[in-house]
């Protein structure tokens, strides 16, 4: 282990410097880095959806086949939507993070054990907010 670290220490140093530079650039240019993250996430969703779809070929006997097929379709669809309009993708991710932090920020005793209905209501609310904010501010990122 120690020999391997010594042998590749220059590469570790280069990697560290590149990551620090990338972090500084992300702070200096937040819109560009956010758009790049949305585009990367879009491609990741497309590739993972296609690979999951390929793995489902000929696997009709697996448990929950139809749910996995719906997951494939949603992953590819959301990935394509992120690539088509990164600005709305940034807004969607922001709203989903807001909902996530709101749920995580509530004390555990105040949230019922079964939050399925609440989660559905929150995600519908996020969809409505996304639609309204996107129509109200069409050129937020594009300028």
C-alpha positions in Angstrom: 0.0 0.0 0.0 2.7 2.4 1.0 4.7 1.7 -2.1 1.7 2.3 -4.3 1.1 5.7 -2.7 4.7 6.6 -3.2 4.7 5.5 -6.8 1.6 7.5 -7.7 2.1 10.5 -5.4 2.7 12.9 -8.3 -0.6 11.8 -9.8 -2.4 12.4 -6.5 -0.9 15.8 -6.2 -2.0 16.7 -9.8 -5.5 15.4 -9.1 -5.7 17.5 -5.9 -4.5 20.7 -7.7 -7.0 20.1 -10.5 -9.9 19.6 -8.1 -9.0 22.7 -6.2 -8.9 24.7 -9.4 -12.2 23.2 -10.5 -13.7 24.2 -7.1 -12.4 27.7 -7.4 -13.8 28.0 -10.9 -17.2 26.6 -9.7 -17.3 29.4 -7.0 -16.3 32.1 -9.5 -18.7 31.0 -12.2 -21.7 29.4 -10.4 -24.1 29.6 -13.4 -21.7 27.8 -15.7 -20.9 25.2 -13.1 -24.5 24.6 -12.3 -25.4 24.2 -16.0 -22.5 21.8 -16.4 -23.7 19.8 -13.4 -27.3 19.6 -14.9 -25.9 18.5 -18.3 -23.7 15.9 -16.6 -26.7 14.7 -14.6 -28.8 14.6 -17.8 -26.3 12.4 -19.5 -25.9 10.2 -16.4 -29.7 9.6 -16.3 -29.8 8.8 -20.0 -26.9 6.3 -19.9 -28.1 4.7 -16.7 -31.7 4.4 -18.1 -30.4 2.8 -21.3 -28.2 0.4 -19.5 -31.0 -0.6 -17.1 -33.3 -1.0 -20.1 -30.8 -3.3 -21.8 -30.6 -5.3 -18.6 -34.4 -5.7 -18.7 -34.4 -7.3 -22.2 -35.5 -10.9 -21.8 -36.1 -10.5 -18.1 -39.9 -10.5 -17.9 -39.8 -12.8 -14.9 -37.9 -10.5 -12.6 -39.9 -9.1 -9.6 -41.5 -5.7 -10.3 -40.6 -5.7 -14.0 -43.1 -3.0 -14.8 -41.8 -0.7 -12.1 -38.3 -1.1 -13.4 -39.5 -0.4 -16.9 -41.2 2.8 -15.7 -37.9 3.7 -14.0 -36.1 3.3 -17.3 -38.5 5.5 -19.1 -38.5 8.2 -16.5 -34.7 8.2 -16.3 -34.3 8.7 -20.0 -37.1 11.2 -20.2 -35.8 13.4 -17.3 -32.3 13.2 -18.7 -33.5 14.4 -22.1 -35.5 17.2 -20.4 -32.3 18.3 -18.5 -30.3 18.3 -21.7 -33.0 20.2 -23.6 -33.3 23.0 -21.1 -30.5 23.2 -18.4 -32.0 26.4 -16.9 -35.3 24.6 -16.0 -33.2 21.7 -14.8 -31.3 23.9 -12.4 -34.6 25.3 -11.1 -36.1 21.8 -10.7 -33.1 20.5 -8.8 -33.1 23.6 -6.6 -36.8 23.1 -5.7 -36.3 19.4 -5.1 -33.4 20.3 -2.7 -35.6 22.8 -1.0 -38.2 20.1 -0.4 -35.6 17.6 0.7 -34.1 20.1 3.3 -37.5 21.0 4.5 -38.3 17.4 5.2 -34.9 16.7 6.7 -35.2 19.8 8.8 -38.4 18.8 10.6 -38.0 17.2 14.0 -38.5 13.4 13.8 -41.4 13.5 16.2 -43.4 15.9 14.2 -43.4 13.8 11.0 -45.9 10.9 10.9 -44.5 7.4 10.3 -46.3 7.2 7.0 -45.4 10.3 4.9 -46.4 8.8 1.5 -49.3 11.2 1.0 -47.3 14.1 2.3 -44.4 13.3 0.0 -46.8 13.1 -3.0 -48.3 16.5 -2.0 -44.9 18.0 -1.7 -43.7 16.7 -5.1 -46.9 18.0 -6.7 -46.2 21.4 -5.1 -42.7 21.3 -6.5 -44.1 20.6 -9.9 -46.5 23.5 -9.7 -43.9 25.8 -8.3 -41.5 24.8 -11.1 -44.1 25.5 -13.7 -45.0 28.9 -12.3 -41.4 30.0 -11.7 -40.3 28.8 -15.1 -43.0 30.7 -16.8 -42.5 33.8 -14.7 -38.8 33.9 -15.2 -38.0 32.5 -18.6 -34.6 34.0 -19.0 -33.1 33.7 -15.5 -30.0 31.8 -16.6 -29.9 32.7 -20.3 -30.0 36.4 -19.5 
